[in-house]
Amino acid sequence: MNYTHYDYHELAPGAPTGRIETAYLQLLERFHYGISDGAQDLSGLVRLIHAAHEVLANPDTRRAYDARLAREAAEADSELKADLDAMPALPLRRVQDIPASLHAAY
């Protein structure tokens, strides 16, 4: 699964800039600015959060990133549609098609 910069900030795409800043600060506080505890190393995650914030905090890079996400989503939708269109149509099922022995079970 591919994560987006919005996922790292736990936000939906199109979130306002103020909400991005708030989420960024809350995440840094939650992870203690990259200090790792004995159980797990969070420095890699904090680096990803910083990188995501650099993209989302700048309006120009955010606009380009959102356009790329929209383009990738459109491509995925068209691939899915093509795959679904290529599938054979399933025959309609009617109650009359169910064997009588199964009718008695219900």
C-alpha positions in Angstrom: 0.0 0.0 0.0 1.3 3.4 -0.9 0.9 6.1 1.7 0.5 9.8 0.7 1.8 12.8 2.5 -1.7 13.4 3.8 -1.7 9.9 5.4 1.5 10.7 7.3 -0.2 13.8 8.7 -3.4 11.8 9.4 -5.4 14.2 7.2 -7.7 14.1 4.2 -6.5 15.6 1.0 -7.6 19.2 0.7 -7.1 19.9 4.4 -6.6 23.6 5.2 -3.1 24.9 5.8 -3.7 25.6 9.4 -4.9 22.1 10.0 -1.7 20.7 8.4 0.5 22.8 10.7 -1.5 21.7 13.7 -1.3 18.0 12.7 2.4 18.4 12.1 3.1 19.8 15.5 0.9 17.2 17.2 2.7 14.4 15.5 6.1 15.8 16.5 4.9 16.0 20.1 3.5 12.5 20.0 6.8 11.1 18.7 9.0 13.3 20.9 10.7 14.9 17.9 12.2 11.6 16.7 13.6 10.4 20.0 13.2 6.6 19.9 12.1 4.5 22.9 13.7 1.2 23.7 10.9 -0.8 21.9 10.9 0.8 18.4 12.9 3.3 16.4 10.6 6.1 15.2 13.3 8.2 13.6 12.4 6.9 10.1 8.7 7.8 10.6 9.6 11.2 11.8 11.7 11.8 8.7 8.8 10.8 6.6 6.5 13.2 8.5 9.1 16.0 8.0 9.4 15.3 4.3 5.6 15.3 4.0 5.3 18.6 5.8 7.9 20.2 3.5 5.7 19.3 0.5 2.3 20.2 2.1 3.5 23.5 3.8 4.5 25.1 0.5 1.5 26.0 -1.7 3.3 25.5 -5.0 4.7 22.1 -4.2 1.4 21.1 -2.6 -0.5 22.1 -5.8 1.8 20.0 -7.9 1.6 17.1 -5.5 -2.2 17.2 -5.4 -2.2 17.3 -9.3 0.0 14.2 -9.3 -2.3 12.4 -6.8 -5.3 13.3 -8.9 -3.6 12.0 -12.1 -2.6 8.7 -10.4 -6.2 8.2 -9.1 -7.6 8.8 -12.5 -5.2 6.3 -14.0 -6.1 3.7 -11.4 -9.8 4.3 -12.0 -9.4 3.8 -15.7 -7.4 0.6 -15.2 -10.1 -0.7 -12.8 -12.9 0.2 -15.2 -11.1 -1.6 -18.0 -10.6 -4.7 -15.9 -14.3 -4.7 -14.9 -15.4 -4.2 -18.5 -13.3 -7.1 -19.6 -14.9 -9.5 -17.1 -17.7 -11.6 -18.5 -21.2 -10.7 -17.5 -22.6 -13.0 -14.9 -26.0 -14.5 -15.6 -28.9 -13.2 -13.6 -30.1 -15.6 -10.9 -33.7 -16.0 -10.2 -35.5 -17.8 -7.4 -36.7 -20.4 -10.0 -33.1 -21.3 -10.6 -32.5 -22.5 -7.0 -33.0 -26.2 -6.6 -36.2 -27.2 -4.7 -34.1 -29.1 -2.1 -32.6 -25.8 -1.0 -36.0 -24.1 -0.7 -37.0 -26.6 2.0 -33.9 -25.7 4.1 -35.2 -22.2 4.6 
